[in-house]
Amino acid sequence: MSDNKNIFKKVENIKLLACDIDGVLTRGEIIIFNDGEEIKIWNAKDGIGFSALLRTVPRIKTAWITGRQSLQVEKRAKDLKIDYLISNCVNKKKALEEIMKENEFNVSEVAYIGDDIVDIPVLEIVGFSACPKDACEDVKKSVDYNSSFNGGEGAVREIIEIIMKAKGEWHRSSDIDV
């Protein structure tokens, strides 16, 4: 974080953390069996980050927005108590705007993490935008913060830590029971 003060200012009022899945919460690799079942590899650090966020700052809502449908994603979202899982999404911006409207959040209260060109319309409207280190170049140019971690390797955890630190809640994260 080259400019902590400006980043912390942008995230201190975040009420919704939303993100893409493939390439953000996973490395973007998808294994598909003959029966159509998908396998994704999740990073435990991201999971602990979501658990810490939920337990220490429960007023922050979470959303996963993805263009794919997967039973594994549904299970992981349920396990982590993600508030909104939008699958088979063709318009991520519209999906996010509906969540914002339902919760009466304005754009400055929303953070989004994306990694590819389909995420750019969402990244351009939120109060805080971020991407993994290995996001495509167009995304890297569009965001407020480039993670020092690749997708599926702790990038989301890093952003969660930034949000919690800006809210003065990170010190409580070691008290969580995962």
C-alpha positions in Angstrom: 0.0 0.0 0.0 1.8 3.0 -1.2 -0.7 5.6 0.2 -2.4 4.0 3.2 -4.1 7.3 4.2 -6.0 7.7 1.0 -6.9 4.0 0.7 -8.0 3.9 4.4 -10.2 7.0 3.7 -11.8 5.3 0.7 -12.7 2.1 2.7 -13.6 3.4 6.1 -17.3 3.7 5.2 -17.6 0.5 3.3 -20.9 -1.4 4.0 -20.8 -3.9 1.2 -17.8 -6.0 0.0 -18.6 -7.7 -3.3 -16.3 -9.7 -5.6 -16.0 -11.9 -8.6 -15.1 -15.6 -7.9 -13.0 -17.1 -10.7 -9.6 -15.3 -10.8 -10.4 -13.5 -7.5 -11.3 -16.0 -4.9 -9.8 -18.8 -7.0 -6.8 -18.8 -9.3 -9.3 -19.0 -12.2 -8.7 -22.6 -13.0 -11.9 -24.7 -13.4 -11.9 -28.5 -13.5 -15.2 -29.9 -15.0 -16.0 -33.6 -14.6 -18.0 -35.5 -17.3 -21.2 -35.1 -15.2 -20.7 -31.3 -15.2 -19.6 -30.9 -11.6 -17.0 -28.2 -11.2 -14.0 -28.2 -8.9 -12.5 -25.0 -7.7 -9.6 -24.5 -5.3 -10.2 -22.0 -2.5 -7.6 -20.3 -0.4 -8.0 -20.8 3.3 -6.7 -17.3 4.0 -9.5 -15.7 2.1 -12.0 -17.9 4.0 -10.5 -16.8 7.4 -10.7 -13.2 6.1 -14.4 -13.5 5.5 -14.9 -15.2 8.9 -13.0 -12.4 10.6 -15.1 -9.8 8.7 -18.4 -11.5 9.6 -17.5 -11.9 13.3 -15.9 -8.6 14.0 -17.7 -6.2 11.6 -21.1 -8.0 11.0 -22.7 -4.8 9.7 -20.7 -5.2 6.4 -22.7 -7.2 3.9 -20.9 -9.5 1.4 -21.7 -10.5 -2.1 -20.2 -12.8 -4.7 -21.2 -12.1 -8.3 -20.2 -14.6 -11.0 -21.1 -15.5 -14.5 -20.9 -19.3 -13.7 -23.2 -21.7 -11.8 -21.6 -24.1 -9.4 -22.8 -26.2 -6.5 -19.3 -25.9 -5.0 -19.6 -22.1 -5.0 -23.1 -22.3 -3.4 -21.7 -24.6 -0.7 -18.6 -22.3 0.0 -20.8 -19.2 0.1 -23.2 -20.9 2.6 -20.2 -22.1 4.7 -18.8 -18.6 4.8 -22.3 -17.0 5.4 -22.0 -14.8 2.3 -25.1 -12.5 2.2 -25.6 -12.6 -1.6 -24.5 -15.1 -4.2 -25.5 -14.1 -7.7 -24.7 -16.9 -10.2 -25.2 -17.1 -13.9 -24.9 -13.3 -13.9 -24.7 -11.7 -17.3 -24.8 -8.1 -16.0 -22.7 -7.7 -12.8 -23.3 -4.0 -12.6 -27.0 -4.4 -12.6 -26.8 -7.2 -10.0 -24.7 -5.0 -7.7 -27.0 -2.0 -8.2 -30.0 -4.2 -7.1 -28.1 -5.2 -3.9 -27.2 -1.6 -3.3 -30.9 -0.5 -3.8 -32.2 -3.2 -1.5 -29.8 -2.1 1.3 -30.0 1.6 0.5 -26.2 1.8 0.0 -24.7 4.5 -2.0 -21.7 3.9 -4.3 -19.2 5.3 -1.8 -20.2 2.5 0.7 -19.4 -0.3 -1.8 -16.1 -2.1 -2.5 -15.7 -4.5 -5.4 -12.8 -6.9 -6.3 -12.6 -8.0 -9.9 -10.0 -9.4 -12.2 -11.1 -9.3 -15.9 -12.8 -7.0 -18.4 -16.3 -8.1 -17.5 -15.7 -6.6 -14.1 -14.7 -3.1 -15.3 -18.3 -1.7 -15.5 -18.7 -2.6 -11.8 -15.2 -1.4 -10.8 -16.0 2.0 -12.3 -19.1 2.7 -10.2 -18.0 1.6 -6.7 -16.4 3.7 -3.9 -13.4 1.4 -3.7 -12.2 -0.9 -6.4 -9.5 -3.5 -6.2 -8.0 -6.4 -8.1 -5.6 -9.3 -7.6 -2.0 -8.9 -8.7 -2.6 -11.1 -11.8 -5.6 -9.2 -13.1 -5.7 -8.2 -16.7 -3.9 -4.9 -17.5 -7.2 -3.0 -18.3 -8.5 -3.9 -14.8 -5.3 -2.9 -13.1 -5.6 0.6 -14.7 -9.2 0.9 -13.6 -8.9 0.2 -9.8 -8.0 2.1 -6.7 -5.9 -0.7 -5.3 -3.8 -3.5 -6.9 -3.3 -6.4 -4.4 0.2 -7.7 -3.8 -1.3 -11.2 -4.1 -2.7 -13.2 -7.1 -6.3 -14.3 -7.3 -6.9 -17.4 -5.2 -3.7 -16.7 -3.2 -4.9 -14.3 -0.6 -5.8 -11.2 -2.6 -9.3 -11.0 -1.0 -7.9 -11.5 2.5 -5.5 -8.6 1.9 -8.5 -6.3 0.9 -10.5 -7.5 3.9 -7.6 -6.6 6.2 -7.4 -3.1 4.7 -11.1 -2.6 5.3 -10.9 -3.9 8.9 -7.8 -1.8 9.7 -9.5 1.3 8.3 -12.5 0.6 10.6 -10.2 0.0 13.6 -11.3 -3.6 13.8 -8.3 -5.7 12.7 -7.0 -6.0 16.2 -10.1 -8.0 17.1 -9.6 -10.5 14.3 -7.4 -12.8 16.4 -10.3 -13.3 18.7 -12.3 -15.2 16.1 -13.1 -18.9 16.3 -12.9 -20.4 12.8 
